Amino acid sequence: EKKKDGEEEEGEENTKEEGDEAGDDAEETEKADVEDAEEKKSKKKKKQKKYKTIKVMKEQKKVHKEVLKVSTYYTSRAAPYSESTMNESVEKLVELAKQDKIRKELEEAKNQLESKVYSIKNYVSENEEELDAVSTAEQREELVSLASATEDWLYDDGYDAGKEQFVAKLAELNAPAEAMFFRLAELTARPAAVKKCKEKVEKMRALMTKWETTMEQITEEERGDVFEKIEKVEKWLQEKLEAQA
């Protein structure tokens, strides 16, 4: 038993010594870590550069003003423009611009008349069948003859004519031509216009009939007034169609 006790005591002492040694090792390791950390911090501090802020005053610019006297002189043989010469030149430029405007207006009037002559001839020739419904053969012949006579005048007596003469000739040619062409345009557009008018009248008549039961606030007298106007429109339309027949 004494041997056992002795062995146990020796075991406890060995355990204590091992524990102390382990503790010492841990402390040494911790100290080493702390020293390493401090050494790294010191190195970082050494590496960091310090900057110093220096204020620099900007140099102010000084502006010096001085009034200079300038005198003009000429070295060429050409004399400078006087006020009277300048005014004379301006008047000449104004007159040239006026003449240029007159020339352009004259050319435009002549071109319009010439274009109208060819337009009338071509239109009558290309639409003779359609024009037959709104004009007689004599009317068309007279219009073409007038266009031909105007063309002859353009290259003969009218060669040196003024703007007013060209305008007057254009109006003389336009009067019978536009009247004939307008009748043809009306003839072409009339069927569609008549159809639209009849549809509008029928729609209004159906609406008044519907309102007789659905719109009690509309009186019979008011609906009767609308029906009366519908009849007047239908009568007027029929009279116009008979007149054009």
C-alpha positions in Angstrom: 0.0 0.0 0.0 2.9 2.4 0.8 4.3 1.7 -2.6 1.0 2.5 -4.2 0.7 5.7 -2.3 4.2 6.7 -3.3 3.5 5.9 -6.9 0.3 8.0 -6.8 2.2 10.9 -5.3 4.9 10.7 -8.0 2.2 10.5 -10.7 0.5 13.7 -9.3 3.8 15.5 -9.1 4.6 14.5 -12.7 1.1 15.7 -13.8 1.7 19.1 -12.1 5.0 19.5 -13.7 3.6 18.7 -17.1 0.8 21.2 -16.5 3.2 23.9 -15.4 5.4 23.3 -18.5 2.3 23.5 -20.8 1.3 26.7 -19.1 4.8 28.1 -19.5 4.7 27.2 -23.2 1.3 28.9 -23.7 2.5 32.0 -22.0 5.7 32.1 -24.1 3.6 31.6 -27.2 1.2 34.4 -26.3 4.1 36.7 -25.5 5.7 35.8 -28.9 2.4 36.6 -30.6 2.1 39.9 -28.8 5.7 40.8 -29.7 5.1 39.9 -33.3 2.0 42.1 -33.4 3.8 45.0 -31.9 6.7 44.5 -34.3 4.3 44.6 -37.3 2.6 47.7 -36.0 5.9 49.4 -35.6 6.9 48.5 -39.1 3.6 49.8 -40.4 4.1 53.1 -38.6 7.6 53.3 -40.1 6.2 52.7 -43.6 3.4 55.4 -43.3 4.4 58.7 -44.9 3.5 61.9 -43.2 2.2 64.7 -45.4 2.4 68.3 -44.6 -0.2 70.8 -45.9 1.3 73.9 -47.3 -1.0 76.9 -48.2 0.1 78.7 -51.3 -1.2 82.2 -52.0 -2.2 82.7 -55.6 -0.6 85.7 -57.2 -3.1 88.3 -58.1 -3.0 89.7 -61.6 -3.0 93.5 -61.9 -4.8 95.0 -64.9 -3.5 98.2 -66.4 -5.7 100.1 -68.7 -4.6 102.9 -71.0 -6.5 104.8 -73.6 -4.9 104.7 -77.0 -5.3 107.3 -79.7 -5.6 105.8 -83.2 -5.3 107.9 -86.4 -6.1 106.4 -89.8 -4.1 106.9 -92.9 -4.0 105.3 -96.4 -1.0 104.0 -98.3 -2.8 102.9 -101.5 -3.7 105.1 -104.5 -7.4 104.3 -104.1 -9.2 107.1 -102.4 -11.5 106.2 -99.5 -15.3 106.3 -99.8 -16.7 109.6 -98.9 -20.2 109.9 -97.4 -21.7 111.1 -100.8 -20.0 108.2 -102.7 -21.3 105.7 -100.2 -24.9 107.0 -100.5 -24.6 106.9 -104.3 -23.4 103.3 -104.2 -26.3 102.3 -101.9 -28.8 103.9 -104.2 -27.3 102.0 -107.2 -27.6 98.7 -105.3 -31.2 99.4 -104.4 -32.0 100.2 -108.0 -30.3 97.0 -109.2 -32.3 94.9 -106.7 -35.5 96.5 -107.9 -34.8 95.8 -111.5 -33.9 92.2 -110.6 -37.3 91.8 -108.8 -39.1 93.2 -111.9 -37.3 90.8 -114.2 -38.1 87.8 -112.0 -41.8 88.7 -111.8 -41.9 89.2 -115.6 -40.4 85.8 -116.2 -42.7 84.1 -113.7 -45.8 85.7 -115.4 -44.6 84.6 -118.8 -43.9 81.0 -117.6 -47.3 80.7 -116.0 -49.1 81.7 -119.2 -47.0 79.3 -121.3 -47.6 76.5 -118.8 -51.3 77.2 -118.8 -51.5 77.0 -122.6 -49.9 73.5 -122.7 -52.0 72.3 -119.7 -55.3 73.2 -121.4 -54.4 71.6 -124.7 -53.3 68.4 -123.0 -56.2 68.2 -120.6 -58.8 68.6 -123.4 -57.1 66.0 -125.5 -56.8 63.4 -122.7 -60.3 63.9 -121.2 -62.4 64.5 -124.3 -64.9 61.8 -123.4 -65.4 63.1 -119.8 -65.6 66.7 -121.0 -68.3 65.7 -123.5 -70.7 65.3 -120.5 -70.3 68.9 -119.4 -69.5 70.8 -122.6 -70.2 70.8 -126.3 -67.7 70.1 -129.1 -67.9 73.8 -130.1 -67.0 74.9 -126.6 -64.0 72.6 -126.5 -62.8 73.7 -130.0 -63.1 77.4 -128.9 -61.0 76.7 -125.8 -58.3 74.9 -127.8 -58.3 77.7 -130.4 -57.9 80.3 -127.8 -54.9 78.4 -126.2 -53.3 78.1 -129.7 -53.8 81.9 -130.4 -52.2 82.7 -127.0 -49.3 80.5 -127.8 -48.7 82.3 -131.1 -48.9 85.7 -129.3 -46.3 84.5 -126.8 -43.6 84.0 -129.4 -44.6 86.9 -131.6 -46.2 90.1 -130.3 -45.9 89.1 -126.7 -42.1 88.4 -126.9 -41.3 91.8 -125.4 -44.6 92.2 -123.5 -44.7 93.4 -119.9 -45.9 91.6 -116.8 -49.4 93.2 -117.0 -50.0 91.9 -120.5 -49.1 88.4 -119.5 -51.4 88.5 -116.4 -54.2 89.8 -118.6 -53.8 87.0 -121.2 -53.7 84.4 -118.4 -57.0 85.7 -117.0 -58.6 85.6 -120.5 -57.5 82.0 -121.0 -58.4 80.9 -117.5 -62.1 82.1 -117.6 -63.5 79.5 -120.0 -61.1 76.8 -119.1 -61.7 76.9 -115.3 -65.5 77.0 -115.9 -65.4 73.8 -118.0 -63.0 72.0 -115.7 -65.0 72.9 -112.7 -68.2 71.4 -114.2 -66.3 68.1 -114.8 -65.0 68.1 -111.2 -68.5 68.6 -110.0 -69.8 65.8 -112.2 -67.1 63.4 -110.8 -67.6 64.3 -107.2 -71.4 64.6 -107.2 -72.4 60.9 -106.9 -70.4 60.5 -103.7 -71.8 63.8 -102.2 -75.4 62.8 -103.1 -74.9 59.4 -101.5 -73.5 60.9 -98.3 -76.4 63.4 -98.1 -79.0 60.6 -98.5 -77.4 58.5 -95.8 -77.3 61.4 -93.4 -81.1 62.1 -94.0 -82.0 58.4 -93.5 -79.9 58.3 -90.3 -81.7 61.3 -88.9 -85.1 60.0 -89.8 -84.4 56.7 -88.1 -83.1 58.5 -85.0 -86.2 60.6 -84.7 -88.3 57.4 -84.9 -86.2 55.8 -82.2 -86.5 58.8 -79.9 -90.2 58.6 -80.0 -90.0 55.7 -77.5 -86.6 56.1 -75.9 -86.3 59.9 -75.4 -89.5 61.0 -73.7 -88.1 64.4 -73.0 -88.1 65.2 -76.8 -91.6 66.4 -77.6 -93.6 65.4 -80.7 -93.5 69.0 -81.9 -89.7 69.0 -81.8 -89.5 65.7 -83.7 -92.0 67.0 -86.2 -89.8 70.0 -86.8 -86.9 67.8 -87.6 -89.0 65.6 -90.0 -90.1 68.8 -91.8 -86.5 69.9 -92.3 -85.7 66.4 -93.6 -88.4 66.7 -96.2 -87.1 70.1 -97.3 -83.5 68.7 -97.8 -84.9 65.7 -99.8 -86.9 68.0 -102.0 -83.9 70.4 -102.6 -81.7 67.4 -103.5 -84.2 66.0 -106.0 -84.5 69.4 -107.7 -80.8 69.8 -108.0 -80.4 66.3 -109.5 -83.2 66.9 -112.0 -81.5 70.2 -113.0 -78.2 68.4 -113.6 -79.8 65.6 -115.6 
